[in-house]
Structures are given as C-alpha cells and as structure tokens.
C-alpha cells in the first residue's frame, strides 16, 4: 500500500472533515517539530486543537438522514435517498464551543506575544 492510497481513502468531502484532518496534522507536527517564525509551538497547538475540535463538533452535528422514495411514474422506481442535516446535540455543541475558545485564546496569545517583543 503506497502513501497515495492513504489519501485516496480519505473522504474529505465536507469542510468539517478537512478541519479535523488539518487540525490533527498541525497538532501532531507542533508536538514534534519546533516552529520558527511568527508563532510558538504552544500557540500553534492551541490553534490546531481548536480547529480539530470544531471539525469534530460539526461532524457530530451533521447527521445523515435516509428514506425510501416510493415508486412513481414520473420519477422512476423505488430508491434509497440520503441527505445530511445539521441537528446539533450536546457533545457537538460542546466541542464547537471549546474549539472557538481555544482559537480565541491562541489569537490573544499571539497578539500579546507581538506586543511583548
């Protein structure tokens, strides 16, 4: 199995799945690689963890709804229909809130860090 097969199996078809992937990768990179430039590793960890949690929260809040379409002379035979609907629950909203708080905290840390130097 080549590395390109790994990316083919990832279904990044919605924005919140991209947030989960990018936030997780950035968080893991910030744990093992020292970041040089405009932000510290701690600030990147807060930011990436916030993005990751928003992605997880929205993934939890978006649920797949399915139904069976009855046969119709105009639309054809029976079919299984599916769609995604946003139905928030407590865990999803908690992850969203914590993610937003972490992003705000990282922004405050970056702004204070700029004025400190």
N, C-alpha and C positions, 0 to 999 in steps of 0.2 A: 504494500500500500504506500503510494507516494504522498508527499505533502499536499500536492494539488488535489488529491482525492478527499482529503480532510476538508478543504474549503468547498468542494462540490457538495458535500453532505450537509454543510451548514445552510440552513434555510433562513437567510436574513431578509425576509420578505416584508417586514414591517419595521418602523423606526425604533420601537422599543426593544426589539431583538438586537438591533445594531447598537443601541445604548448598552445593553448587557454585555455584548461582545467587546466593544471598545473600552468600556469602563473596567471590565475584568482584566483585559490585556494591559491596559495602562497601570492598573493597580499592581499587577504582578511585576511589570517592568520596574516600577518605582520601588519595589521591595529589594530588587537585586542589582539595579544599575543606579549609580549616583548621577543625579540630574544636575547639569551645569547650565546656568543661564538665568532667566528671569524668575524662576520659582524653585523652591526647595522640594525635597522628596516628601516631606510632610504635607506641604500644600497640594502636591500632585496626588498624594494618597487620599486626602480629603475630597478633592475634586472628582477623582475617578471613582471612589467609593460612592459618592453622591450620584453620579451618572449611572453607575451599576444598579443602585437601589431604585432609582426612578424607572429604569428599564424593567427590573423585576416587578415593581409595583404595578406598572402599566400592563405587563404581560399577564399578571394575575387578574387585573381588572377587565381585560378583554377576553370574553368567553365566546366559544363557538356555539352557535345555535343552529340546529338542523331540523328539517321537517321533510315529510314526503309529499311531493306535489302529486295530486291525483291526475289521472289521465284526462286529457281534454282534446277535443277535435281540432282546436286551433294551435295548441302548444305542443302536442305530441303526447307520448306515453308517460308513464309514471317515472319520476326522477327523485333522487335524494338531493335536496337543496341545503346549502350551508352558507352561513354568513357570520361575521364577527360583530359582536355588540359589546359596547362598554357598559358593564354592570359592576360598579365599584363595590368592594367588600372591605372589611376592616383591615385585613392584612395588607391588601394592595394600597389602601389609603395611608396606612402607617409607613409603608416603605416609601411612598411618594413624599410624604411629609419629612421623613428623616433624610431622604436624598436631597430635597430642597434645602433643608437646614445645613447639611454638610457642604453643599455648594456655596451657600451664603457665607458660612464660616470660612471656607477656603478663600473666597473673594476678600473677606475682611482681613484675613491673614496676609494676603498678597498686597492689599492697599497699605496696611500698617508696615509691612516689610519694605515697601517702596519708600515710605516717608522716613523709615528708620535709617536707611543708607544714605 
